[in-house]
Amino acid sequence: MISSYTVWQYVHIVLFAYWLGADLGVFFASRYVARADLSLAERLRFLELLLLTDIGPRTALILMVPVGSTLALNLGLAPFLQGWLWLVWLLSLAWLALALWLFKNARDPRAAPFARFDGWVRWVVATLFIAMGVASFARFGPVETGWLAAKFITFGGAVILGLLLRAVIRDWVKGFAQLRNPATEADGNLLIGSAHHRARNLALLLWLLVALTAFFGVTKPGLGLS
């Protein structure tokens, strides 16, 4: 008989696949966004593709929180979640609804304050996970398992890198606005090229952290704790 833990574990693996796989698509699309030898229309199409593909990692990242919490509680590794898992799911689904709404209404000026709020939520989530991981290694809790504490830290780091990548995408948008004006076209290409270089380095580091997060979950090393 298939256990609920096995089902949630499968969902967890699928989320990792969508996170890493879709990020790879974003990475390759960005190469064409930065190519100055392509027409503006072509580059804009690749930018649209990049933004469309990026919703996969954004969705996976958010769902990692409640799914991972469910698995940790199921394993008895997160007793502090006992009685509060429903709230984790409720807040996570509300966050996901906000992210999807922002994706659908990205060009609506009224979405700007909600986008800032979403960014604030991500900083809070990242800080919380890193703090929990560091506190656990310092033996202050909330978990006593080394691999889970390490996952907290790498996941929080991945969230921060995602925020930095979003800042790069904003530079792309500014660069494309400059490309529409012949007087600022050269500056626009420089801005896009610089943003692509930063995005490439951030993406490589992000993949490393996501891969490490998965590695810790599969191998479950003690790392000085239990």
N, C-alpha and C positions, 0 to 999 in steps of 0.2 A: 504494500500500500504506500502511495506517495504521501510523504509528510508535508505539513505546511512549511516547515523549515526548508525542505528541498525546493519547494515552489518559490519561496522568497529568495533562496540562493540563486535559482535560475534567473529570476528577474534582476537580481543584482549583477549577474554576469552580463546579461543583455544590455543593461545600462552602461556598463564599462565599454562594451562593444560599440554602442552608439556614440559614446563620448569620444573614444579614440578614433573610430572610423570616420565620423563626421568631421572631427578636427583635421583629419588628414585631407579631406575634401576642401575645407576652408584654406588650408595651407597651400594646396596646389592652385586653387582659384586666385589666391593673392598674388601669385607670380605673374599672372596675366593682367591683373589690376595695375601692377606697377610697370608694365611694359609700355614705354613711351612710343614705340614704333607702331603700336596698334591705334586704330581710330578711337575717338572718344566714345562713340556708340558701342564699340566692341568692349572697351574697358568697363563701361557702365553696366553692360550685360553681365560681365564677370563679377562685378561688385554686387549686383543683384543676386547672382548665384551664391556668392560668398555669404551674404546676409541671410539668404534662405536656408543654406546648409547649416549655418551657425545655430539655428533654433534647436537642432538635435542635441548638441553638447549642453546648451543652456537648460533644456528640459531634463536631460540625464543628470546633470549636476544637482538640480533641485530635488529630484526624486531619490537621489542617493541618500539624502538626509533621513526621510521616513523609512525607506527600505532598509538601510543600514541599521537604523535604530531598532527596527523590528527584529532583524537577525541577531543583534547584540543582546536584546532582551530575551529572545528565544533561547540563546545559549547560556543565559544566566550571567552575562558579563557586564550588564548595565542595570543593576538593581535600582539605581536612581531614577530610571524611566518607569518603574512600576507605577501604574495608575495614571501616567502622564503620556503614554504613547498616543492616545487619541488626540491630544493637543498638538503633538509633533506632526501628526498627519494633517490635522486641520490647518495649522499654520503653513505647512509645506504646500498643500493644495491651493491655499489662498495665494501664496507666493507664486506658484506655477501659473495660476489664472492671471495674475498681474503681468508676468513675463510674456504670456501668450497675447494678452491685450496690447502690451507695448509693442510687440512684434507686428501685430495687425495694424496698429495706429502709429507706426514709427514716424510718419510724415506730418502728423497732427501736432500743431504747436501746443495744444492743451495737454499733450502727453509728457511734456518736459518735466513738470514737478513729480509726476509718477515715476519717471525714469530716474530722477535723483533719489527718490525714496527707495527704488529697487537697488540702486547702487549702495545706499546706506545699509540696507538689509544685508547685502552681500558682505560688506565690511564687518558688520556685526557677527554674521555667521562665521566668517573666516577667523576673526579674533577669538570667538568663543571656542571653536574647535582647536585652534593652536594652544590656547590657554589651558583647555582640558587635557591636551596631550602633554604639555610641559608639566602641569601640576601632577599628573599621574606618574611621570618619570621621577618627580621629586617626592613621590609617595604621599601626596596630599589628596589623592583621588582625582576624579570620580571613578576611575577604573584601575584594576590591579593587573591587567594583562598588557605586556609590552607591545605586542603587535597591534593591538587595538589603539593604544596610546600613540604609536607611530602613525597609524592610519589617520588619526585625528589631525596630526601635524601636517602630514603630506596633503590631506584633503583641504585643510585650511589654506595651505600654500597654493594649491591649485586654484582655489576660489580667488585668491589675490591676483594670480597671474591672469586669470580670466578678466578681472577688472582692468588690469593694465592693457590687455589686448583690446578691450572695448575703447580705451582712450586712443589707441592706435587707429581703430576704425574711424573714430571721430576726425582724426587728422586726414584720413583718406577722403572723407566727405568734404572737408575744407579744401583739400587739394583739388578735387574735381570741380568745386565751385570756381577755383582760380583758373582751371583749364578752359573754362567757357569764355574767358576774356583773354584775347591775344596778348594784352599788355602784361598779364600775370601768368601766362601759360608756363614759362620756364620755372617760375617759383613754385607753381603747382606740381610740376613734375619732380622738382627737388623734394618737396614735402612728401609726396607719395612714395618716392624712392627711399627716403629716410625712414618713413613709417613702415615700409615693407621690411627693411633691414631689422628694425626693432621687433616687428611682429615675428619674423623668422626665429630670432633668438628666444623670444618669449615662448613661442610655440614648442620649440625643442625642449625647453625646460619644463613646460607644462606636461608634455608627453612623458617626460622622465618621472615627474611627480605622480601622474595618474598610474603609470606602470608600476611604480614603487608601492602605491596604495593597493593595487591588485596583488602584487607580490606578497606584501605583508598579510593580506587576507587569506591567501592560499597556503603559504608556508607556515604562518603563525609562529614566528620566532619569539623567544622570551625577551630578548633585548634587555636583560638585567632585571626584569620583573618576572612574574609567573608565566 
